[in-house]
């Protein structure tokens, strides 16, 4: 599905969000607050838009994605970045490889988000940072009703005009509605080996940033 939308992915996101996606990604970088030389994993990096901003701060960033189409599209315009094909549920990196990890609009697409969060904790150094940027649920009831109407009615129509695969955006709308709220996601993050979980709503809760710190010891099922 993501291979099919890769060619016009960035343009489509800009249109569907009325340009808000640029602000959301800036907020991701600010929440990471990396130090020059930090090694950062940008998971579900897509075409590398967030990775590029992290790289510009002097960080050693790895742009990882499951979709080869996304990686190809990203490399065509950002060949200075290291793009890596990776499954978020079985990351090809050693334990404690990164100072920070971030995932934007990708956690919702994992078949097992909790397992993905635990895997992210595995590859992050103790004390390292996690930033999750994901669609969420507006906190104002009236605004939430307006937003849900946009998702289910207007968004698919707009996608047909600008996307290379409009059907993918029907999935987008449905997956957003099925996604847990802010507090529930925070609990899932904490269970995955992360501590001090906090969140901040953007654009009235359409998007939420969750930030956490890698615990000193991972939880064990044994």
Phi, psi and omega in degrees: 000315181287330172303320185289333182261357189301319188300321182242023187300309184295318179295316181298317179299319181297318181290311185294331181262004183055037177083357182293334182300330178295316178296316181301319181288326174297321179294327177299311182296319179295322180291326176296318179047056186284160175261146178307130180094350177299145174263119187238133174261119174258101186268146188056046189289345181062235181270005174089021181296312178290322180303319182298318180294323178292318178301321182295341179273002178091021180264156174269093187258141174247121179265108185244140179206153179280334186272116178294329177297317177296315180298319179296316180295321179293316181296331181295332182245346182223061186286358175277352180262146174276108177266133184230130174284125185208142173266121183297341180270353178208070187294137183275045182228151179289162176303143174053044182274340190234149174280335181203155176222142177223149176219123183245120176057033180233333182301322180297339183267356178284143178291337179219083184303321181297318178294323177297320179294322177294323178293322176297321178295322180301318186272001181257140178294146173307132184088355179287169188252141170243133171232121177249121174250118185212152173300147183217214185231120178307142184276336178274126187298317180294315179297323179297321179296316178298315181297316180295324175296321177298314182303311190273340184246306186280318186303313180300324180293317178295319181300324179298333182275332189240342186265153175278353177208081185302330182300330181297331183276345168291316174302318180305310182298315182292320182291328177294316181295328182275352186284145180294160180283180188301313183293320180295319178294322178300320179294321178294320178298315180299323180290344182270008178104020182242145181238167178060038184291130176223160179218159179219128180280141174241144179051050174072012180101003173302321177232145177229138172263123171254133180233139181208169180243139179295124179296157180293332179223135178284150175290150181236145178271358182262000000 
